[in-house]
Amino acid sequence: MTEYGPRPVERSLPTEEARDLMTLVRELVEREIKPTAAEEEAAGRFPRETFTLLSESGLLSLPYSDEFGGGDQPYEVYLQVLEELAAARLTIGLGVSVHTLACHALAGYGTKEQRAEHLPAMLGGGLLGAYCLSEPSSGSDAAALTTRATREEGGTSRSSRAESGGIWTINGTKAWTTHGGVADFYTVLARTGGAGPRGITAFLVPGDIEGLSAAQPERKMGMKGSPTAQLHFDDVRVPDSRRLGDEGQGFAIALDALDSGRLGIAACAIGVAQAALDEALSYTTQRRQFGRPIADFQGLRFMLADMATQVEAGRALYLSAARLRDAGRPFTKEAAMAKLFCTDAAMRVTTDAVQLLGGYGYTQDFPAERYMREAKVLQIVEGTNQIQRVVIARHLAGPESR
């Protein structure tokens, strides 16, 4: 007899090593994350111990080179790991994505000496990172940021670190920082020159540095276990050896990081959508009305079919963009498309899951309402979906006339 209902996702994994990795991830999820996810989220507990376990298991370093302790996995594999983690608990899946984003500037633009000094601990030493770009008055218009880094007289030259003693003083406020106040390090974008994108520089700032403080976490409708907070920089002094890339290169570094980060958000969105679909399938194949399972009714069957189609289409889209990235080809447009489609799909699928569960879907006794609340934020973070449409349109039709 055929069994109906949820079943494990068939993964597109290119190597035996990747298949073994996915087995490890699924075992860890079933043992360490799923059993307490609902309770931990309801209580708003930050899962620091879980992130430490992920670091020890090599799951915070997957897309980075093994030269400095990375997992040396292609994005095609890394994103599917993210999807599994997010399906179990978005706080953890999104947290891994944010940590990966925070490591991007150092891994891609740091000097060999900087990478050797900092990356091993960031990738496998139990540290957790955060990314500081947005500000209270600059969200979608990120190039308008006002947090300023000022170099003391006698500091190093624009691109050389051969001289010693160069110090930058950072002042300003960052907003919407995931892991704000609990991260061990922050990749910070600050203004070092004039107005516009060319006046921005990236810095690697320790989480315990003097002058850095976090506000109370935002009170959010979802992801209550993941702290999101403003960060205040009050004469925070960092040596020039923690500047990443050249002066004025920071905005380009940020955009490069966001391309990859948007793929992470897309994978997390499909994870949440898959979890909602699984819950809807489980409920509708067991719930009986009028003498038969409600999954027998055509109206509900069509909803399930549409939900599954959106999940599969989103997964195919983010994997296609990941393969472009892995091949070293441009993928900015495709990353924006994946982020846009997958997060919109997650919102539709989770909303339909609540509807399929009826009154139970609106209660906290079932996870559908949590999935719906969590899906909403994915349409906002790392560039709203309106911004994704701007990015896509510029690649199709060129910049807007002004």
N, C-alpha and C positions, 0 to 999 in steps of 0.2 A: 504494500500500500504506500502511495506517495505521501510524504509529509509536507504540509504546507506551512508557510510562515517564514520568519526571519532565518537566514542562513549566512554563514561567513562570506564576506566579500571576496570574490576571486581577484587576486592582485596581479598586476603586471610587473613582475620582478625579473630583472635581466640576468641574475647570477644565482648560483647556489648559496653564496654568502648572503645575498640579499634575502633569500627565502628563509635562511636560518635566522637572520636578524628579525624578520617579521614574526617568526614563531616566538622568539624571545619577547618581542613587544606584546604580542597577544597574551602570553602567559603572565607577563608583568601587569598588564591591564586587568586581567581577570582576578589576579591575586591581590594587587595593591591599590587599584584605583576604583574600579567599578563598585565593589561592595560598600564603600562609604561615601561615594560621590554626592549623592543627594543630601545626606546628613551633613557633610562637610560644607557644601554650598549653602544650605539653609542656615548654618551657624556662622557663615562668613569666615571660615578658617583658611588661612593661607597655607598651602601645602609645601612648606619649605623642606620637610623631610623627604617628600616625594621627589622634589627637584634634586636633592642630594643623591637619592637613589638613582635617578636618571643619569646624573653626572657620572656616578661610579659605574653605571652600566654602559657608558659610552654614547648615550642618547642625546646629550647636549652638544655634541661635536660632529654630528653625522656628515654635513656637507663640506667640512673643512679638511685640508691636507693632513695626512698622517705625519708630516714632518714635524708638526708642533702638537701632536696628540689628537688630531682630528680623526673622524671615521672614514674619510676619503670615499664617501658614498655620493653617487650622482643625485641631483635634485629629484629625479624621477622616483628614487627610492625614499629619500628623506621626506618628501611631501606625503607619501603614503603612510609613513610612520606617524607624521603629524595628524593625518586623518584618523588613524586608529586612536591616538591619544585624545583628540578632541571629541570623538564619539563617546568616549568614556567620561570625560570631564573637560569642558572647554577651558576652564581656568588653567589646566595643565597643558593642553595642546597649544593654546594661544601663548602661554608663558614660554614654551620652548621656541615658538616662532619669534617672539620678542627678543629672547636671549640670542638667537641666531642673528637677528637684525643688529643687535648691539655689538656683536663680534665682527660684523661685516667690514666696517671702516678699517679696523686694525689689520684684519686678514688680507684685505685687498689693497690698502694704501699705506700701511705702516712700513717702516724700514725693516730690514732683516733683524736688526738688533732689537727693535721694539717688539716684533713678533716673537722672537726667542725669549724675551724677558716676560711678556705678559700672556701670550696665547695659551701655553700649556695649562696654567691655572684657570684661565677663562673657559677652556674647552673641557677639561677633565679634572679640575681641582676643587670641585664643589662650589665654585663661584656662580653667581647669577647676575645677569646684566639687564640694563634698561637703556632706552633710546630717548633722547631729549631733543625734539625738533619743535613741536607745537608750543605756542605761548597763549596767554589769555586773549591777546588781540591779533594773533596770527595763526590761523588754523589752515584752511585751504590755501591762503596766500602765505605760504611758509617763508618765501623770500623776504617778507616784511618783518621778520623777527628783529627784536631789539635787544635781547640779552647781549651784552658787550664784553669782549675780552680785550684788555689793554696790556701791552707789553711794556715792561719797565725799561727805562733807558739803559743801554748797554747790553740788551738781550741779543739773542742770536739773529743771524741773517734770515732772509725769507725762506730759504730751503735747506740750509745747512744746520746740522746739530753738532758740528765740530767744536764750537765754542761752548763753554760751560756757564751756568749761572743765569741763563735767560728765564725770566718768570713772567707768566701771564696772570692777570687778575680778572676774574669773571664776576660780573654783577648782572642780576636780572632774575626773571621768573619763568620757569617752564611749566607747561600745563599738560594735563591728560597723560601723565607718565605712568605707563603700566610698570608695576613693581616699584613705583615711587616710594622711597622711604625704607624699602627692604632690600634693594639691589646692592650688590657688592661693588659694582662699577657702572658708570654711565657714559655713553657716547653722546657728547654734548656739541650742538651746533651753536656757535656764537659769532656775533659780528666783530670783525677785526678791521674792517675798512669802511668804505662809504656805503650808501644805500644800494639795495638791489642784491641779486644773487652772487655777484662777484666779490662782495665784501664779507663773505661768511667762511669760517674756518672750523674744522672739527677737532675736538679734544677728547682724550680719554681721562675721565675724572674718577678717582676712588670714591666709593660710597661713604667712607668715614672721614673724609677730609674736613678740616676746620672751615666753618663758614657756610657749609651746605646743610640745609634743613628741609624737611618735608612738612607740608600742611596735613591736616586731617584728610584721610581718603575720601573721595567723592562717594556719595550715597547713590548707587546705581540700581537700575531695575533688574539687572542680571549680573552674572559673574561676580557674585558677592565675595567669593573667596580670593579674588584677584585685586589687590589694592591699586587704585588709580589716583594719583595725587599730584598736586602742584609741588614743584621744587624751587626753593629760594636760594639763590647764589649771592652771598653777602661777602664781598672781597675774598672769594675763593682763589687761592694762589696755586697754580700748577706750573711745573717746569716745562720749558719748551720741548723737552724730551717726550712729553705727552701730547704734543700736537701731532695730529694724523694728517699726512699729506702736506701740501704746500699751503701757505696763506692764500685765502681766496678760493681754495678748491673745495671748501666744505659743502657748498650746495650741490655741486656735481656729485660728490661722494654720497650725499643724502639721497639724491634721486636714484643713483645706481643701487643703493641699498633698498630703496622702496620697491624697485622693480621685483627684486627677489622676495621681499617681504610680502608683497601683494599675492604672490603665489602661495605663501604660507597661509595667508588669510583665506584664500580660495579653498585650500585643502581642509582647513579647520571648518569652513562652512559646510563642505560636503560631509565631513564627519558628523556634525550636528544634524544635518538633514538625514543622513543614513540612520542615525540613532532614532530620530523621530519616525521615519518610515518603518523601522523594525518594531517600534512600540505600537504603531498603528496596525501593522500586520498581525502582531501577537494578539492585540485586543479584538480586532474585527473577526479573526478566525475562531475566537473562543466565545465572544459575546453572542448570545442567542436572543432573537426576537421573532415573534410569529412562528415559532417552532423550528427555526433554522439559524445558522450563523449569519450575522449581519454582513459578512463578506460575500454572501450569496447575492445581495441586492446590487443590481447593475449600477445604480448611481454611485454606490460606495466603491465598487470594483473599478469604475472608471477613474475615481479620485486616486485610488492606489496606483493604477497604471500610470497616471500623469505624474504622480510623485516619484515613482521609480524611474520614469524616463528623465525627469529633471536631474535626479541624482546621478544617473549614468552619464548624461550629457555633460554635466558639470565636471565629473571626474575625468572624462575624456579630454575636456578643454584644458584643465589645469595640467594634465600629464603631457599634452601636446606642447604647451608652452614650456614645461620643464625640459622636454627633450631638445627644444631649441636652445635653451640656456646651456644644457649639458654639451651641446655640439658647438658652443661658442658663437652662436648666431644671435642677431638682434631679437629681443623678445619683449620689448617695452609695451608695444601695442597688445600683444597676446597676453601679457601679464595683466594689463588693465581689463581686457575682455574677460579673462578668467575670474578676476576679483569681482567684477560687475555681475557676471552671470551666476557664479556660484553663490554669492551672498544673497542676491535676489531670489535665487532658487531656494536657498535655505529658509528664507522668510516665508515663501509660499508653502513649502513642504511642512514646516513646523506649524503654520497656521492651520493647514488642512489636517494635520495630525490631531490638533486640539479639537477640531470639528468632528473628526471621526470617533473620538472618544466621548463625545457628547458632554454631559455634565461632569463626568469624571475627568475629562480633559482640562477642565477649568479649575480642578482642585490640585493641591500640592501632594496628594496621595499618589499621583502618577507623574512621571517626569515630563510629559508633553508640554505642560505650561512653562517649565524651566527651559526647555529647548527653544520655545517660541520667544521667551524673553532674551535668551542669549543670542539668538540669531540676529536680532535687531542691531546689536552693536557692530556686527560684522559688516553691515552696510555703511558704517560710519568711519571705522578706524582705517589708518594707513591710506587716507584719501577717500573722501565720501564717494558714493557711486555716481554722483553728479560730476565730480572731478574725473572719475574714470572715463566718463563719456566725453569730457573735454579732451583727454589724452588720446582716446581712440579717434575722435574726429580730426584732431590735428595731424595724425598719421595718415588719415584718409584724404583730407582736403587741404592740408597745410594750415599755418597759423591764421588766426582771425585777422581781418583787415581792421586797422585802427587809424 
